[in-house]
Amino acid sequence: MNSANIWVIGPIAWDTVLYVPHIPTSGRFVHASSHQERPGGQGFNLASGICSANLPVNLVGYVGNDSEGLNLMKAISESGLSAEYIETFDTPSPHVTILVEESGERTMIGMEKNLLAEISSASIPFAPGDIVVWPFWLDAFFPMLQEVREKCTVIIGSNSLQSQHEITGDILVVSSSEVEHPEIINKFKAKFSKVIITDGANGSKLFQDNKEFTISAMEINVADSTGAGDSFLAGVVLSQYENRSASDMLRVSTVWAGLTTANQQSNPVLWKFVSQEVHKAKFMK
C-alpha cells in the first residue's frame, strides 16, 4: 500500500463568479443571470479534489487576514483538509472575479497581489517517495524543487513553460494555449517522464518514452469550465499515486474534468462520482 504523502503547493483564493450571456465589449453593459461567492484557487481546488478520494494530501499556501481569509479557512476545514501548512499574511486574501459565459468558458481577473513567492518550505516535512505538486509554477519555487527533486515525485502545472530555470520533474501538465512554439515541448520531454497537453474540447495528449497517448474530451454539457484544469490535474495526481497506466491516467483525468464542468463550481466534483463514471463515460468522436 502506498504510504506517501501528497503536497499541493499553490493558490488559495476567494472567487466572485458572474454568469453572463457574453463578455461585454469596452464601454458596454451586460447583466449577469446569476452570481456566486465561493472558495477557489488552483491549490485549494486540486487539494480538495484529491482529499475527496481519501488520499493523504496536505495543502500549502496562504490566506489573508480578512473576512475572505476566514471563509477560506472554513472551506479548507469543511473539505477535510488540514490548515497546518496554511500561512496567514497581514494582507488581503487572493480574490478573483470570474466571468462565465453561456458556453461555459470563463475569463478571470485577479484582484490582489500574488504572494505565493513568500511561502517557506522550512517547516514542510517532505519525505522520500512523497508526491509534490505545483499546480501553478513560479520560479520562486525553484529552491524548493531542488530540495525535493531527488527524493520525491514532482508534478508541475501551468506557467511552467515561462520558467527561466531548467526545471525538471516527473510529470508536466500544461494547456495547449500555453504552447507558443511546438518545439518547446520536445525540450520538456527530455526533462519530464510524462508530458501532458490539455486542449479543452479537443481532448488531451500524453507523451511518455517516445510514445503518444491521446484521448477525446468527454461528451458533456459544459456549464462552467472554471475547475476543469484543476480537476484534470487531480486525476493525474490520483493516477500517479495509484500507479495507473498512462492511458488510464488520461481517462480518469478527462472524466474528472468533464464532470466538474457540468456544474457551476470551482472545486472538482467528489471522487466518488468520478469513480462511478470512469468506465462508462462517453467521449467525443
C-alpha positions in Angstrom: 0.0 0.0 0.0 1.3 3.5 -0.9 2.3 5.3 2.3 3.4 8.5 0.5 2.1 11.9 1.3 0.9 14.4 -1.3 1.9 18.0 -1.0 -0.1 20.6 -3.1 1.7 24.0 -3.1 -0.4 26.6 -4.7 -3.0 29.4 -4.7 -6.0 29.6 -2.3 -8.4 32.3 -3.4 -11.9 33.6 -3.0 -13.9 33.6 -6.2 -16.6 36.1 -7.2 -18.3 34.4 -10.1 -20.7 36.2 -12.5 -22.7 34.2 -15.1 -23.1 36.4 -18.1 -24.6 35.9 -21.6 -21.3 37.1 -23.1 -18.2 39.2 -22.3 -19.1 42.9 -22.9 -17.1 45.0 -25.2 -15.4 48.1 -23.9 -17.8 50.6 -22.7 -20.9 48.3 -22.8 -23.1 46.9 -20.1 -24.2 43.3 -19.5 -26.4 41.9 -16.8 -25.4 38.7 -15.0 -28.1 36.0 -14.9 -26.7 34.8 -11.5 -23.6 35.1 -9.3 -21.8 33.2 -6.6 -19.3 33.7 -3.9 -17.2 30.6 -3.4 -13.7 29.2 -2.4 -11.3 28.5 -5.2 -7.7 28.9 -6.3 -5.7 26.2 -8.1 -4.1 24.9 -4.9 -7.3 24.6 -2.9 -9.3 23.2 -5.8 -6.7 20.5 -6.5 -6.2 19.5 -2.9 -9.9 19.3 -2.1 -10.5 17.0 -5.1 -7.7 14.7 -4.0 -8.9 14.8 -0.4 -12.3 13.6 -1.6 -10.6 10.4 -2.8 -9.4 9.8 0.8 -5.7 10.2 -0.2 -3.2 11.8 2.3 -2.9 15.3 0.9 -1.5 18.4 2.5 -2.3 21.9 1.2 0.5 24.5 1.4 -0.4 28.1 0.8 -1.6 31.3 2.4 -4.7 33.4 3.1 -5.1 37.0 4.1 -6.1 38.5 7.4 -9.7 39.4 6.3 -13.2 38.1 6.0 -12.3 36.2 2.8 -9.4 34.6 4.7 -11.8 33.4 7.4 -14.2 32.0 4.8 -11.3 30.2 3.0 -10.1 28.6 6.3 -13.7 27.5 7.0 -13.8 25.9 3.5 -10.5 24.2 4.0 -11.7 22.6 7.2 -15.1 21.6 5.7 -13.3 19.9 2.8 -11.4 17.7 5.2 -8.0 19.3 4.6 -5.6 20.4 7.4 -4.7 24.0 7.8 -1.4 23.1 9.4 0.6 24.4 6.4 -1.6 27.4 5.6 0.1 30.7 6.5 -1.9 33.9 7.3 -0.4 37.1 5.9 -1.4 40.5 7.1 -2.7 41.4 3.6 -5.9 40.9 1.7 -6.6 37.3 0.6 -6.3 36.4 -3.0 -9.6 37.3 -4.7 -10.6 36.6 -8.3 -13.5 37.8 -10.3 -14.7 35.2 -12.9 -17.0 35.9 -15.8 -18.6 32.7 -17.1 -20.3 32.9 -20.5 -23.3 30.7 -21.6 -20.8 28.5 -23.4 -19.2 27.7 -20.0 -16.0 29.5 -21.0 -14.6 31.7 -18.2 -12.5 34.8 -18.0 -10.6 35.5 -14.8 -9.5 38.8 -13.3 -7.1 38.7 -10.3 -7.8 41.4 -7.7 -4.9 41.1 -5.3 -1.1 40.8 -5.5 0.2 37.2 -5.6 2.3 36.5 -2.6 3.0 32.8 -3.2 6.7 33.5 -3.6 6.8 34.2 0.1 5.7 30.7 1.1 8.5 29.0 3.0 9.4 25.3 2.9 11.3 25.4 6.1 8.6 23.6 8.2 7.3 21.2 5.5 8.4 17.6 6.3 8.9 16.3 2.8 9.8 12.6 2.9 11.3 10.2 0.3 8.5 8.9 -2.0 6.2 11.8 -1.4 4.4 13.5 -4.3 4.9 17.2 -4.6 2.6 19.2 -6.8 2.9 22.8 -8.0 -0.4 23.4 -10.0 0.9 26.9 -10.8 4.6 27.4 -11.2 6.6 30.4 -10.0 10.4 30.5 -10.3 10.5 31.4 -6.6 9.7 27.7 -6.0 12.9 26.6 -7.7 15.0 26.2 -4.4 12.1 24.1 -3.1 12.2 22.0 -6.3 15.9 21.4 -5.9 15.3 20.3 -2.3 12.8 17.6 -3.2 13.7 16.6 -6.8 15.8 13.6 -6.0 13.6 12.1 -3.3 10.1 12.9 -4.3 7.8 12.6 -7.3 7.4 16.1 -8.8 4.3 17.2 -10.8 4.2 20.7 -12.2 1.4 22.5 -13.9 0.6 25.8 -15.6 3.0 28.7 -16.1 6.0 26.3 -16.1 6.8 26.9 -19.8 7.7 30.5 -18.8 10.3 29.4 -16.3 13.8 31.0 -16.5 15.3 27.9 -14.8 16.0 24.4 -16.1 13.1 22.8 -14.2 12.8 19.0 -14.2 10.3 16.6 -12.7 8.2 13.5 -13.3 5.0 14.9 -14.8 4.4 18.2 -16.6 0.8 19.2 -17.3 0.1 22.3 -19.4 -2.6 23.7 -21.6 -2.2 23.9 -25.4 -2.8 27.7 -25.0 0.5 27.9 -23.2 2.5 26.3 -26.0 3.6 29.1 -28.2 6.0 27.0 -30.2 5.6 23.2 -30.6 9.3 22.6 -30.4 9.3 23.7 -26.7 7.5 20.5 -25.8 10.5 18.5 -27.1 12.7 20.3 -24.7 10.4 19.3 -21.8 10.0 15.7 -22.9 13.7 15.3 -22.1 13.2 16.8 -18.6 10.0 15.0 -17.5 9.0 11.4 -17.6 5.5 12.3 -18.7 4.3 15.5 -20.6 0.6 16.1 -20.8 -1.0 18.8 -23.0 -4.7 19.5 -22.5 -6.7 21.1 -25.2 -10.3 21.6 -23.9 -12.9 20.2 -26.2 -10.1 18.8 -28.5 -9.0 16.3 -25.8 -5.5 15.7 -24.4 -2.2 14.1 -25.2 0.3 12.3 -23.0 3.9 11.8 -24.1 6.0 9.1 -22.4 9.0 7.1 -23.5 8.7 8.2 -27.2 5.0 7.1 -27.2 2.0 9.3 -27.6 -1.3 8.6 -25.9 -4.4 10.6 -26.9 -8.0 10.9 -25.6 -11.0 12.9 -26.8 -12.9 15.2 -24.5 -15.8 13.8 -22.6 -19.3 14.3 -24.0 -20.8 16.8 -21.5 -22.9 19.9 -21.4 -20.5 22.5 -20.1 -21.9 24.9 -17.5 -18.7 26.3 -16.1 -15.2 25.4 -17.1 -13.5 27.1 -14.1 -12.5 23.9 -12.4 -11.6 21.9 -15.5 -7.9 22.2 -15.3 -7.7 21.6 -11.6 -9.9 18.5 -11.8 -7.8 17.1 -14.7 -4.7 17.6 -12.6 -6.4 15.9 -9.6 -6.9 12.9 -11.9 -3.2 12.9 -12.8 -2.1 13.0 -9.2 -4.5 10.3 -8.1 -3.4 8.1 -11.0 0.2 8.6 -10.2 -0.4 7.8 -6.6 -2.2 4.6 -7.6 0.4 3.7 -10.2 -2.2 3.6 -13.1 -1.2 3.3 -16.7 -0.7 6.3 -19.0 -4.0 5.6 -20.8 -5.9 5.2 -17.6 -4.4 8.4 -16.3 -5.8 10.3 -19.3 -9.2 8.7 -18.9 -9.5 9.4 -15.2 -8.4 12.9 -15.6 -10.6 13.6 -18.6 -13.7 12.3 -16.8 -13.0 14.2 -13.7 -12.6 17.4 -15.7 -15.7 16.7 -17.7 -18.0 16.0 -14.7 -16.8 19.2 -13.0 -17.6 21.4 -15.9 -21.2 20.1 -16.0 -21.7 22.0 -12.7 -21.4 25.7 -11.7 -18.5 25.3 -9.3 -14.8 26.0 -9.0 -13.9 22.8 -7.0 -13.7 19.4 -8.6 -16.7 17.1 -8.1 -16.2 14.5 -5.4 -14.1 11.4 -6.4 -17.0 9.0 -5.7 -18.9 10.4 -8.6 -15.9 10.2 -10.9 -15.2 6.6 -9.9 -18.7 5.7 -10.9 -18.4 7.2 -14.4 -14.8 6.3 -15.3 -15.5 3.1 -17.2 -18.9 4.1 -18.7 -18.2 7.7 -19.7 -18.7 8.7 -23.4 -16.1 10.6 -25.3 -16.3 12.8 -28.4 -15.5 11.2 -31.7 
